[in-house]
Every structure is written in structure tokens, then in C-alpha cells.
Amino acid sequence: MAKMKPSDPAYWMLFDEFTSTPNPDVYRDYCYICRDPEYAQMGLPLCYACEACGGHVAVDDSVCDDCGADQQELWYQRKAKEAPGTSDK
């Protein structure tokens, strides 16, 4: 994997105080974000666990690689249930 060069405009981000902590439970060998330590070193958002199954969701996507659940859709569904006057009684 190519390392960032000092001429890259984002190079300074490798040396500031911000970092991200990867979630080892969702690491996938095939994911370029999971494999590249510079994403975490720069403090960028990283891949996260699926709300439906706990599987891998790439930070640049909203669909779980494991179960196909769309995280944006799950978020909208949850917010609709939380809205006043929409209880499921």
C-alpha cells in the first residue's frame, strides 16, 4: 500500500493530535479503509458495526457487507419510532 507523500495536502493530518481507534470486531481484509492505518492516524471516521447484525459497514458506504442492511434506512426507521405520537402500543 502506498504511503502518503509530504506533498499531499492532507499530510499534516498524520501528525496532529487527532486519531481514530479501529474496531477489531469489524475489520475486513478486503476493505481498503480497514487495511490502511493512515485513516486512523489522521483521525478520519472508520468502518463501523452494522446496527442490524454487527457486521462490517465501510465508512464510505451505508450498506452492511454481511447482511445487506442499509444503515441510513435503519436510522430513519428508529427515528420514526422515537417521534412523538408514533409509539407501537
Summary of the structure (lengths in Angstrom):
residues: 89
radius of gyration: 16.9
end to end distance: 53.2
largest distance: 59.2
contacts: 197
relative contact order: 0.14
helix: 31%
strand: 7%
